Amino acid sequence: MDPILTKHVREPNSFTLDFYLQHNGYEALKKALTLKPDQIIEMVKASGLRGRGGAGFPTGMKWQFVDKKIEPRYIACNADESEPGTFKDHLLMERNPHLLIEGCAVGCYAIGARVAYIYIRGEFFHVQRILERAIDEAYAKGLLGKNILGSGFDCDVYVHRGAGAYEAGEETALLESLEGKRAQPRNKPPFPAIVGLYGKPTAVNNVETLCNVPLIVSRGPEWYVGLGPEKNGGPKLYCVSGHVRRPGVFEASMNITLRELIEGHAGGVRDGRTLKAVIPGGSSVPILLPDQLDTQASFDAVQKAGSLLGSAAIIVLDDTTCMVWLAENLLHFYRHESCGKCTPCREGTDWLHKILRKIERGEGQMRDLDLLSNISANIAGKTLCAFGDAAVTPVVTTLKHFRHEYEAHIKEGRCTLSADWRARQPVGAH
Amino acid sequence: MSFHPKMAYDATFHRSARRREDEGPPFAYTAENRARFDEIVKRYPPDRRRSAVLPALYLVQHQHGYITANGIRHVAELLGITRADVEDVVSYYSMFYTKPVGKFVLNVCRTLSCAVNGAERVTEALSTKLGIKPGETDPTGTFTLMEVECLGACDRAPIVMVNDAWHECVKPVDAARLVDDLRARGEVVLSGCQHVVERRR
């Protein structure tokens, strides 16, 4: 499949309004403004567009759930891309910001909102400047603001900068942060579609999801459905990183397999090593093994294989990777990022990390392995948001597939793998 | 917790250990920052000014270098919320500094994709060059070294974020030179991603 979302990203000035207008930019917004809002929601539903942020929930359904009786309504665009291994929204906003702005405007029209907030993570300051410049350009051309293109529809888009919190990527925590509080999740239900930002109905959508909306409006849902396997239509961005020759963002239909992505697009495992494991959807999902590489990289197929597509962040690990170290590295992340609202997660991630550190240093005992499982079971499913489940996944999945490495650490009193991978040089992006 | 011995690193590590020791000098926005603040507040509904707390704190940090108790008081007064509300936010988000930091804050990403591409060596190289440990500022007040969690650019690993700009694909052998270059020529030496996309493939 030829790239659609990222077709022009490597051309100079692809982020300017002039360039975007030359390539049929804002045609979808023009078309959308001639339709009724309900017709757009029906189109998005018919396209089967699934949320690209991680959960894969159908976007059309989400928009339909937005309570149309209450004013005002909002769109909150989730640009807090913090899942380890994910960098697709970064590329879209950096090189194709007008597509996102158009998606926000069409989305606002569809659910009857007048304001969209793009919540961008604090570390993306250079991207924020590009996005704000693009928004100013759109205002100057009358593509945002009052009475857009003479249709009587008003829409404002604002960028809101976060300040370094992974948890702000959770939809209700994002809304809390946008309200000027700590990014901590709310109890659900009620879902944001009913009680969201400032207590009003809100659609929270990922950047890539909103970028797909103009495509559906301008080319039609049938075209979109035809691009991929059943219920997994449309173009998808895959982020491949880790031990590969050519890490980067690759766009494909969801017919593609993990093998084609890793060995084809990303050039295979680097330094002549062999593949040990693949994390197919960001650090929060279970590991897949090399014999599962022919799995189709679609939401449903990856789930059937025992993992999740998540944010399509494929982290490739070669045979020098120590799985105990991997779990320790990721639990360091989760321990740091736990928002602290729910006790099992706040305390449990700290305990897990301490035990993993102990094992990694060679001071572990066999009973620690049961303790790890026990603590994990007491975090997963016992927290307000999915963070708890995500945080224990690296422990549970490495214990399941690589228990022998844990046992070797404990018996030998050290890591038995050569640690040369830590000293490797970066390959550079392409 | 009693199931295994206490470890040395957690005395200073945990978030709850952050304290603000410094009231700081009297604080008020400069006219320019005040104008910027007034513009930002308009983005939110009039009864929801609190939403502007993050941008307001960024302005304080930009103006003063870090966030003092007096900076918090100023933001609280402008937004019509309590100081506790603002402090709640300051203590939660990791990008707000409550202590003085160097002119250049070197944030090395330490999470998986950067770590398997040599981020640990980059931290070591910077640490050796500057003679400080992660979390510390050098005696001249020019550099602060930090280890941070995933910065979201795993294809350009390892990443070092310097203040608000990025330096990408940093080789451990080049890390020491980065320090010299920054000292001599400032942030223009960084290979921030918007400049390099065109050069790829």
Chai-1 contact restraints between the chains, C-beta under 6 A:
chainA,res_idxA,chainB,res_idxB,connection_type,confidence,min_distance_angstrom,max_distance_angstrom,comment,restraint_id
A,P12,B,E198,contact,1.0,0.0,6.0,A-B,restraint_1
A,E81,B,G152,contact,1.0,0.0,6.0,A-B,restraint_2
A,P84,B,T111,contact,1.0,0.0,6.0,A-B,restraint_3
A,P84,B,L112,contact,1.0,0.0,6.0,A-B,restraint_4
A,P84,B,C150,contact,1.0,0.0,6.0,A-B,restraint_5
A,G85,B,S113,contact,1.0,0.0,6.0,A-B,restraint_6
A,G85,B,C154,contact,1.0,0.0,6.0,A-B,restraint_7
A,F87,B,G152,contact,1.0,0.0,6.0,A-B,restraint_8
A,F87,B,A153,contact,1.0,0.0,6.0,A-B,restraint_9
A,F87,B,C154,contact,1.0,0.0,6.0,A-B,restraint_10
A,F87,B,D155,contact,1.0,0.0,6.0,A-B,restraint_11
A,H90,B,G152,contact,1.0,0.0,6.0,A-B,restraint_12
A,G122,B,M95,contact,1.0,0.0,6.0,A-B,restraint_13
A,E123,B,L151,contact,1.0,0.0,6.0,A-B,restraint_14
A,F125,B,D164,contact,1.0,0.0,6.0,A-B,restraint_15
A,H126,B,G192,contact,1.0,0.0,6.0,A-B,restraint_16
A,H126,B,Q194,contact,1.0,0.0,6.0,A-B,restraint_17
A,Y158,B,R43,contact,1.0,0.0,6.0,A-B,restraint_18
A,A163,B,L54,contact,1.0,0.0,6.0,A-B,restraint_19
A,A163,B,Y93,contact,1.0,0.0,6.0,A-B,restraint_20
A,A163,B,M95,contact,1.0,0.0,6.0,A-B,restraint_21
A,G164,B,Y93,contact,1.0,0.0,6.0,A-B,restraint_22
A,G164,B,S94,contact,1.0,0.0,6.0,A-B,restraint_23
A,G164,B,M95,contact,1.0,0.0,6.0,A-B,restraint_24
A,A165,B,Y93,contact,1.0,0.0,6.0,A-B,restraint_25
A,E179,B,S51,contact,1.0,0.0,6.0,A-B,restraint_26
A,G180,B,R50,contact,1.0,0.0,6.0,A-B,restraint_27
A,G180,B,S51,contact,1.0,0.0,6.0,A-B,restraint_28
A,G180,B,V53,contact,1.0,0.0,6.0,A-B,restraint_29
A,R182,B,Y92,contact,1.0,0.0,6.0,A-B,restraint_30
A,Y198,B,R48,contact,1.0,0.0,6.0,A-B,restraint_31
A,S241,B,S113,contact,1.0,0.0,6.0,A-B,restraint_32
A,S241,B,C154,contact,1.0,0.0,6.0,A-B,restraint_33
A,S241,B,D155,contact,1.0,0.0,6.0,A-B,restraint_34
A,G242,B,S113,contact,1.0,0.0,6.0,A-B,restraint_35
A,G242,B,V116,contact,1.0,0.0,6.0,A-B,restraint_36
A,P247,B,D155,contact,1.0,0.0,6.0,A-B,restraint_37
A,G248,B,D155,contact,1.0,0.0,6.0,A-B,restraint_38
A,I315,B,S113,contact,1.0,0.0,6.0,A-B,restraint_39
A,N329,B,L112,contact,1.0,0.0,6.0,A-B,restraint_40
A,N329,B,A115,contact,1.0,0.0,6.0,A-B,restraint_41
A,F333,B,T111,contact,1.0,0.0,6.0,A-B,restraint_42
A,F333,B,E149,contact,1.0,0.0,6.0,A-B,restraint_43
A,H336,B,E149,contact,1.0,0.0,6.0,A-B,restraint_44
A,R422,B,E120,contact,1.0,0.0,6.0,A-B,restraint_45
A,A423,B,R121,contact,1.0,0.0,6.0,A-B,restraint_46
A,R424,B,G118,contact,1.0,0.0,6.0,A-B,restraint_47
A,Q425,B,K171,contact,1.0,0.0,6.0,A-B,restraint_48
A,P426,B,N117,contact,1.0,0.0,6.0,A-B,restraint_49
A,P426,B,A157,contact,1.0,0.0,6.0,A-B,restraint_50
A,P426,B,P158,contact,1.0,0.0,6.0,A-B,restraint_51
A,P426,B,C169,contact,1.0,0.0,6.0,A-B,restraint_52
A,G428,B,C169,contact,1.0,0.0,6.0,A-B,restraint_53
A,A429,B,D155,contact,1.0,0.0,6.0,A-B,restraint_54
A,A429,B,R156,contact,1.0,0.0,6.0,A-B,restraint_55
A,H430,B,R200,contact,1.0,0.0,6.0,A-B,restraint_56
A,H430,B,R201,contact,1.0,0.0,6.0,A-B,restraint_57
